[in-house]
Amino acid sequence: MSIYTKIFAGEIPGRFVWADEVCVAIATIEPHADGHILVIPRAEIDKFTDLDDDTANHLFTVARRIGKVQESVFDVPRAGMVIAGYGVPHCHLHVIPMRSEKELSFDAARKDEPQDRIDSAMTRLREGLIAVGHADHVPAAIDSL
Protein backbone atom coordinates (compact mmCIF):
# COMPACT_ATOMS: atom_id res chain seq x y z
CA MET A 1 0.00 0.00 0.00
CA SER A 2 1.50 3.36 -1.03
CA ILE A 3 1.83 6.34 1.28
CA TYR A 4 -0.86 8.08 -0.81
CA THR A 5 -3.31 5.23 -0.35
CA LYS A 6 -2.63 5.44 3.41
CA ILE A 7 -3.35 9.18 3.30
CA PHE A 8 -6.62 8.57 1.41
CA ALA A 9 -7.59 5.97 4.06
CA GLY A 10 -6.88 8.40 6.92
CA GLU A 11 -3.94 6.36 8.26
CA ILE A 12 -1.56 9.27 7.62
CA PRO A 13 -2.56 12.95 7.84
CA GLY A 14 -3.27 14.77 4.60
CA ARG A 15 -4.60 18.13 3.44
CA PHE A 16 -7.30 17.57 0.80
CA VAL A 17 -8.49 20.05 -1.81
CA TRP A 18 -10.17 17.74 -4.36
CA ALA A 19 -11.72 14.28 -4.36
CA ASP A 20 -13.72 12.37 -6.91
CA GLU A 21 -14.13 8.73 -7.89
CA VAL A 22 -10.89 8.71 -9.95
CA CYS A 23 -8.45 10.95 -8.08
CA VAL A 24 -7.59 13.01 -5.05
CA ALA A 25 -5.60 16.26 -4.78
CA ILE A 26 -3.59 16.93 -1.64
CA ALA A 27 -0.99 19.36 -0.35
CA THR A 28 2.61 18.30 -0.54
CA ILE A 29 4.64 18.56 2.67
CA GLU A 30 7.55 20.10 0.73
CA PRO A 31 5.90 22.75 -1.46
CA HIS A 32 7.86 24.62 -4.10
CA ALA A 33 5.40 27.52 -3.74
CA ASP A 34 2.30 28.31 -1.70
CA GLY A 35 -0.56 26.22 -3.08
CA HIS A 36 1.56 23.38 -4.55
CA ILE A 37 -0.60 20.25 -4.73
CA LEU A 38 -0.40 16.67 -5.95
CA VAL A 39 -3.12 15.15 -8.15
CA ILE A 40 -3.07 11.40 -7.52
CA PRO A 41 -5.18 8.58 -8.97
CA ARG A 42 -6.96 6.50 -6.35
CA ALA A 43 -5.71 3.36 -8.12
CA GLU A 44 -2.11 2.51 -7.24
CA ILE A 45 -0.48 2.91 -10.63
CA ASP A 46 3.29 3.39 -10.47
CA LYS A 47 4.13 5.29 -13.66
CA PHE A 48 2.07 7.85 -15.57
CA THR A 49 2.89 5.92 -18.73
CA ASP A 50 0.93 2.99 -17.29
CA LEU A 51 -2.27 5.03 -16.84
CA ASP A 52 -5.17 4.14 -19.11
CA ASP A 53 -6.26 6.96 -21.42
CA ASP A 54 -9.41 7.83 -19.45
CA THR A 55 -7.54 8.14 -16.15
CA ALA A 56 -4.70 10.13 -17.73
CA ASN A 57 -7.20 12.53 -19.32
CA HIS A 58 -9.09 12.89 -16.05
CA LEU A 59 -5.93 13.63 -14.03
CA PHE A 60 -4.86 16.24 -16.55
CA THR A 61 -8.32 17.84 -16.54
CA VAL A 62 -8.36 18.05 -12.73
CA ALA A 63 -4.80 19.44 -12.71
CA ARG A 64 -5.81 22.09 -15.26
CA ARG A 65 -8.90 23.10 -13.28
CA ILE A 66 -6.89 23.41 -10.08
CA GLY A 67 -4.10 25.25 -11.93
CA LYS A 68 -6.55 27.89 -13.16
CA VAL A 69 -7.70 28.48 -9.59
CA GLN A 70 -4.09 28.59 -8.35
CA GLU A 71 -3.32 31.38 -10.84
CA SER A 72 -6.15 33.46 -9.44
CA VAL A 73 -5.90 32.65 -5.73
CA PHE A 74 -2.11 32.99 -5.52
CA ASP A 75 -1.88 35.86 -8.04
CA VAL A 76 0.66 34.14 -10.28
CA PRO A 77 0.97 34.39 -14.08
CA ARG A 78 0.72 30.62 -14.55
CA ALA A 79 0.58 27.20 -12.99
CA GLY A 80 3.07 24.55 -13.96
CA MET A 81 3.01 20.79 -13.80
CA VAL A 82 5.69 18.17 -13.20
CA ILE A 83 5.41 14.40 -13.34
CA ALA A 84 8.58 12.86 -11.92
CA GLY A 85 7.68 9.61 -10.23
CA TYR A 86 10.78 8.56 -8.34
CA GLY A 87 9.80 9.67 -4.83
CA VAL A 88 6.73 7.45 -4.40
CA PRO A 89 5.79 4.47 -6.60
CA HIS A 90 2.24 5.82 -7.13
CA CYS A 91 1.68 8.19 -10.04
CA HIS A 92 1.23 11.82 -9.01
CA LEU A 93 1.15 15.16 -10.82
CA HIS A 94 2.71 18.17 -9.12
CA VAL A 95 0.64 21.29 -9.87
CA ILE A 96 2.55 24.39 -8.83
CA PRO A 97 1.55 28.08 -8.86
CA MET A 98 4.59 29.76 -10.37
CA ARG A 99 6.21 33.05 -11.16
CA SER A 100 9.18 31.42 -12.91
CA GLU A 101 10.34 28.00 -14.06
CA LYS A 102 12.66 27.85 -11.02
CA GLU A 103 9.63 26.81 -8.96
CA LEU A 104 9.32 23.61 -11.02
CA SER A 105 12.73 22.41 -9.85
CA PHE A 106 12.85 19.98 -6.95
CA ASP A 107 15.68 22.15 -5.61
CA ALA A 108 12.93 24.68 -4.85
CA ALA A 109 11.23 22.32 -2.37
CA ARG A 110 10.73 24.00 0.99
CA LYS A 111 11.91 21.59 3.66
CA ASP A 112 10.21 21.81 7.07
CA GLU A 113 7.41 24.06 5.82
CA PRO A 114 5.22 25.09 8.81
CA GLN A 115 1.91 23.17 8.77
CA ASP A 116 -0.06 26.36 9.40
CA ARG A 117 1.36 27.90 6.21
CA ILE A 118 0.41 24.80 4.21
CA ASP A 119 -3.07 24.80 5.80
CA SER A 120 -3.55 28.48 4.99
CA ALA A 121 -2.63 27.94 1.34
CA MET A 122 -4.91 24.88 1.08
CA THR A 123 -7.80 26.79 2.67
CA ARG A 124 -7.39 29.55 0.09
CA LEU A 125 -7.27 27.00 -2.73
CA ARG A 126 -10.32 25.13 -1.42
CA GLU A 127 -12.26 28.40 -1.18
CA GLY A 128 -11.20 29.30 -4.72
CA LEU A 129 -12.35 25.92 -6.07
CA ILE A 130 -15.72 26.34 -4.35
CA ALA A 131 -16.07 29.89 -5.71
CA VAL A 132 -15.68 28.71 -9.33
CA GLY A 133 -18.23 25.92 -9.00
CA HIS A 134 -16.27 22.86 -7.88
CA ALA A 135 -17.82 22.54 -4.41
CA ASP A 136 -18.98 19.01 -5.19
CA HIS A 137 -15.30 17.94 -5.45
CA VAL A 138 -13.96 19.79 -2.39
CA PRO A 139 -14.04 17.47 0.64
CA ALA A 140 -16.08 18.78 3.58
CA ALA A 141 -13.01 18.82 5.83
CA ILE A 142 -9.47 19.76 4.85
CA ASP A 143 -8.03 16.84 6.81
CA SER A 144 -10.26 13.97 5.69
CA LEU A 145 -12.14 12.60 2.71
C-alpha positions in Angstrom: 0.0 0.0 0.0 1.5 3.4 -1.0 1.8 6.3 1.3 -0.9 8.1 -0.8 -3.3 5.2 -0.3 -2.6 5.4 3.4 -3.4 9.2 3.3 -6.6 8.6 1.4 -7.6 6.0 4.1 -6.9 8.4 6.9 -3.9 6.4 8.3 -1.6 9.3 7.6 -2.6 13.0 7.8 -3.3 14.8 4.6 -4.6 18.1 3.4 -7.3 17.6 0.8 -8.5 20.1 -1.8 -10.2 17.7 -4.4 -11.7 14.3 -4.4 -13.7 12.4 -6.9 -14.1 8.7 -7.9 -10.9 8.7 -9.9 -8.4 10.9 -8.1 -7.6 13.0 -5.1 -5.6 16.3 -4.8 -3.6 16.9 -1.6 -1.0 19.4 -0.4 2.6 18.3 -0.5 4.6 18.6 2.7 7.5 20.1 0.7 5.9 22.8 -1.5 7.9 24.6 -4.1 5.4 27.5 -3.7 2.3 28.3 -1.7 -0.6 26.2 -3.1 1.6 23.4 -4.5 -0.6 20.2 -4.7 -0.4 16.7 -5.9 -3.1 15.1 -8.1 -3.1 11.4 -7.5 -5.2 8.6 -9.0 -7.0 6.5 -6.4 -5.7 3.4 -8.1 -2.1 2.5 -7.2 -0.5 2.9 -10.6 3.3 3.4 -10.5 4.1 5.3 -13.7 2.1 7.8 -15.6 2.9 5.9 -18.7 0.9 3.0 -17.3 -2.3 5.0 -16.8 -5.2 4.1 -19.1 -6.3 7.0 -21.4 -9.4 7.8 -19.5 -7.5 8.1 -16.2 -4.7 10.1 -17.7 -7.2 12.5 -19.3 -9.1 12.9 -16.1 -5.9 13.6 -14.0 -4.9 16.2 -16.5 -8.3 17.8 -16.5 -8.4 18.1 -12.7 -4.8 19.4 -12.7 -5.8 22.1 -15.3 -8.9 23.1 -13.3 -6.9 23.4 -10.1 -4.1 25.2 -11.9 -6.6 27.9 -13.2 -7.7 28.5 -9.6 -4.1 28.6 -8.3 -3.3 31.4 -10.8 -6.2 33.5 -9.4 -5.9 32.7 -5.7 -2.1 33.0 -5.5 -1.9 35.9 -8.0 0.7 34.1 -10.3 1.0 34.4 -14.1 0.7 30.6 -14.6 0.6 27.2 -13.0 3.1 24.5 -14.0 3.0 20.8 -13.8 5.7 18.2 -13.2 5.4 14.4 -13.3 8.6 12.9 -11.9 7.7 9.6 -10.2 10.8 8.6 -8.3 9.8 9.7 -4.8 6.7 7.5 -4.4 5.8 4.5 -6.6 2.2 5.8 -7.1 1.7 8.2 -10.0 1.2 11.8 -9.0 1.1 15.2 -10.8 2.7 18.2 -9.1 0.6 21.3 -9.9 2.5 24.4 -8.8 1.6 28.1 -8.9 4.6 29.8 -10.4 6.2 33.0 -11.2 9.2 31.4 -12.9 10.3 28.0 -14.1 12.7 27.8 -11.0 9.6 26.8 -9.0 9.3 23.6 -11.0 12.7 22.4 -9.9 12.8 20.0 -6.9 15.7 22.2 -5.6 12.9 24.7 -4.8 11.2 22.3 -2.4 10.7 24.0 1.0 11.9 21.6 3.7 10.2 21.8 7.1 7.4 24.1 5.8 5.2 25.1 8.8 1.9 23.2 8.8 -0.1 26.4 9.4 1.4 27.9 6.2 0.4 24.8 4.2 -3.1 24.8 5.8 -3.5 28.5 5.0 -2.6 27.9 1.3 -4.9 24.9 1.1 -7.8 26.8 2.7 -7.4 29.6 0.1 -7.3 27.0 -2.7 -10.3 25.1 -1.4 -12.3 28.4 -1.2 -11.2 29.3 -4.7 -12.3 25.9 -6.1 -15.7 26.3 -4.4 -16.1 29.9 -5.7 -15.7 28.7 -9.3 -18.2 25.9 -9.0 -16.3 22.9 -7.9 -17.8 22.5 -4.4 -19.0 19.0 -5.2 -15.3 17.9 -5.4 -14.0 19.8 -2.4 -14.0 17.5 0.6 -16.1 18.8 3.6 -13.0 18.8 5.8 -9.5 19.8 4.8 -8.0 16.8 6.8 -10.3 14.0 5.7 -12.1 12.6 2.7 
